[in-house]
Amino acid sequence: MKQRRFAFLLDPLTDLDLPWDTSLCLIRELNRLGHAVYFFTANRLASRGNEILACGGLIQPTGEKRYSISPAKNWNLAEFDAVFIRKDPPFNGSYLALTYLLEPLAKKTRVINHPRGIRDANEKIFGLRFAKWSPPTLVTSSVEKILSFQEELGSDLVIKPLYEKGGKGVFLLKQKISAARALLQKATLREKKIVIAQKFLPLARTRGDKRILLWKNEVLGVFERIPPPGDFRSNLSLGGKFVRCSLTAREKSLTRDLARELIREGLFWVGLDVRNEHLIEVNVTSPAGLVELDQLYGGATKILAERVLRLSVS
């Protein structure tokens, strides 16, 4: 096969968990197959005329936790076979500007995920397009509305900020606690920030939520994330453990339903988070899980690399 050239837009290497980073996992496999991968960061992009330029270099693994990057030079991103946007949240003003900057590029080469799709699919809110798969959810900046919503449901609530990652800023609002109003005001709403208030779905003590990693309409794999002791959040970055699992019939239907809409939005590489067979999050900026899938089952990264190569020549 002819050598392909890929551009990966990432956070600085010093910000990545090198052995566990999903982007680097795919980069290693593409490199092993003989293809060239180039490393760029968002602060080294520019638009000039009708060209999107990026300053970066060839990245190559030199060990399990080491990489070399060739001296940086300017590249026209349209000359690559595919460009991967893999910058982590928070999705702030700079990230928003990045999607606008890169959107014209998608008319000239493959951009994964599509910048417009990333911009339109807020990771916490996107699932609300599919109400039948999601827990009862309220999006608001009003303390009063959240408390009224909780009283109506008669349930604990999970409160989530809109633009963070890894469980940051997520907390459990217990029913009928005297400090509920103060907790909401102090934690998230002092500046009238919009948040997600979602019905809490309890789990059995030894169970967790599921991460389903998708490429287009194909499930690359699924694993269960078990919360650490004393926490309801299952994020691996917070000490959660990952174990083998399988999809239920409802989860398979959920995945098929979402995959069709995701593809229409240009969102090919996606991580779905499911809890008690309910969709709780749709990860589109830099979904993780390849290393975990490879450790549990083997082969996920190889399959993804094959799909990427097939897409880049179509």
Secondary structure, DSSP 8 states (H G I E B T S, - for coil): ----EEEEE---GGGS-TTT-HHHHHHHHHHHTT-EEEEE-GGGEEEETTEEEEEEEEEEEEETTEEEE---EEEEGGGSSEEEE---S---HHHHHHHHHHGGGGGTSEEES-HHHHHH--TTTGGGG-GGGS--EEEES-HHHHHHHHHHHTS-EEEEESS--TTTT-EEE-TT-TTHHHHHIIIIITTT--EEEEE-----TT--EEEEEEETTEEEEEEEEE--TT-S---GGGT-EEEE----HHHHHHHHHHHHHHHHTT--EEEEEEETTEEEEEE-SS---HHHHHHHTS-HHHHHHHHHHHHHH-
